[in-house]
Amino acid sequence: MSIFNYHISANTNIMENTDKESKYIRARGRVDELKKFYGNLTSYVLVISGLALINYLTTGFGYMWFLWAAFGWGIGIVFHALKTFDLNPFFGKQWEKRKIEEFMKEDEQNDKWR
């Protein structure tokens, strides 16, 4: 094996390791996002259930004030879910990926003309 071939294989190994590390970092970030969402959802269910119990014990659901808290926090949960599961059809990760690829192609075409 020549020095040139060794240098290429060493660079290939470095690139593969870097790619694996970046995939691991992205996967770890995704797991953290999911943990935050499910933690938020769990606390929502527990706290709203507790508020409903307090409401029932004090007024017997004469006036269901706990629904105001459930509605407000629920809106936050919905937006958190949209972000976590990339459910935004207009500006989600797929849109970002398409735009980045589009700009990269434009730059390549502009570089050909220079």
C-alpha positions as CSV (number, residue, x, y, z in Angstrom):
1,M,0.0,0.0,0.0
2,S,1.5,3.3,-1.0
3,I,1.5,6.4,1.1
4,F,-1.1,8.0,-1.2
5,N,-3.5,5.1,-0.7
6,Y,-3.0,5.2,3.1
7,H,-3.7,8.9,3.2
8,I,-6.9,8.5,1.3
9,S,-8.1,5.6,3.5
10,A,-7.2,7.6,6.6
11,N,-9.3,10.5,5.3
12,T,-12.1,8.2,4.5
13,N,-12.1,6.7,8.0
14,I,-12.0,10.2,9.5
15,M,-15.0,11.2,7.4
16,E,-16.9,8.1,8.3
17,N,-16.3,8.7,12.0
18,T,-17.3,12.3,11.7
19,D,-20.5,11.3,9.9
20,K,-21.3,8.7,12.6
21,E,-20.7,11.3,15.3
22,S,-22.9,13.8,13.7
23,K,-25.6,11.2,13.3
24,Y,-25.3,10.3,16.9
25,I,-25.5,14.0,17.9
26,R,-28.6,14.5,15.8
27,A,-30.2,11.4,17.2
28,R,-29.3,12.4,20.8
29,G,-30.9,15.8,20.2
30,R,-34.0,14.2,18.8
31,V,-34.3,12.0,21.9
32,D,-34.0,15.0,24.1
33,E,-36.8,16.8,22.2
34,L,-39.0,13.8,22.6
35,K,-38.3,13.5,26.3
36,K,-39.1,17.2,26.8
37,F,-42.4,16.8,24.9
38,Y,-43.5,13.7,26.8
39,G,-42.5,15.2,30.1
40,N,-44.5,18.3,29.3
41,L,-47.5,16.1,28.2
42,T,-47.3,14.0,31.4
43,S,-47.2,17.1,33.7
44,Y,-50.1,18.5,31.7
45,V,-52.2,15.5,32.4
46,L,-51.3,15.3,36.0
47,V,-51.7,19.0,36.8
48,I,-55.0,19.4,34.9
49,S,-56.3,16.2,36.6
50,G,-55.4,17.6,40.0
51,L,-57.1,21.0,39.1
52,A,-60.2,19.1,38.0
53,L,-60.3,17.2,41.3
54,I,-59.9,20.4,43.3
55,N,-62.6,22.0,41.2
56,Y,-64.9,19.1,41.8
57,L,-64.3,19.0,45.5
58,T,-64.8,22.7,46.0
59,T,-67.7,23.5,43.6
60,G,-68.9,20.2,42.3
61,F,-68.3,21.3,38.7
62,G,-70.7,24.2,39.2
63,Y,-68.2,26.4,37.4
64,M,-65.5,24.4,35.6
65,W,-62.7,26.9,36.0
66,F,-60.0,24.3,35.5
67,L,-60.9,24.2,31.8
68,W,-59.4,27.7,31.3
69,A,-56.0,26.3,32.5
70,A,-56.5,23.1,30.4
71,F,-57.3,25.2,27.3
72,G,-54.3,27.6,27.7
73,W,-51.8,25.0,28.5
74,G,-53.3,22.7,25.8
75,I,-52.5,25.3,23.1
76,G,-48.9,25.2,24.3
77,I,-48.9,21.4,24.1
78,V,-50.2,21.5,20.5
79,F,-47.5,23.9,19.4
80,H,-44.9,21.8,21.2
81,A,-46.1,18.7,19.4
82,L,-46.0,20.5,16.0
83,K,-42.4,21.4,16.6
84,T,-41.4,18.1,18.1
85,F,-42.9,15.9,15.4
86,D,-42.3,18.3,12.5
87,L,-45.9,18.5,11.6
88,N,-45.8,22.0,10.1
89,P,-46.4,21.5,6.3
90,F,-45.1,25.0,5.3
91,F,-41.9,25.5,7.3
92,G,-40.9,22.1,8.6
93,K,-37.6,20.4,8.3
94,Q,-38.4,19.1,4.9
95,W,-39.0,22.7,3.7
96,E,-35.7,23.7,5.2
97,K,-33.9,20.8,3.5
98,R,-35.5,21.7,0.1
99,K,-34.5,25.4,0.5
100,I,-30.9,24.6,1.5
101,E,-30.6,22.2,-1.5
102,E,-32.1,24.9,-3.8
103,F,-29.6,27.5,-2.6
104,M,-26.7,25.1,-2.9
105,K,-27.7,24.4,-6.6
106,E,-28.0,28.1,-7.3
107,D,-24.5,28.7,-5.8
108,E,-23.1,25.8,-7.9
109,Q,-24.6,27.3,-11.1
110,N,-23.4,30.8,-10.2
111,D,-19.9,29.4,-9.6
112,K,-19.9,27.8,-13.1
113,W,-20.4,31.2,-14.7
114,R,-17.6,32.9,-12.8
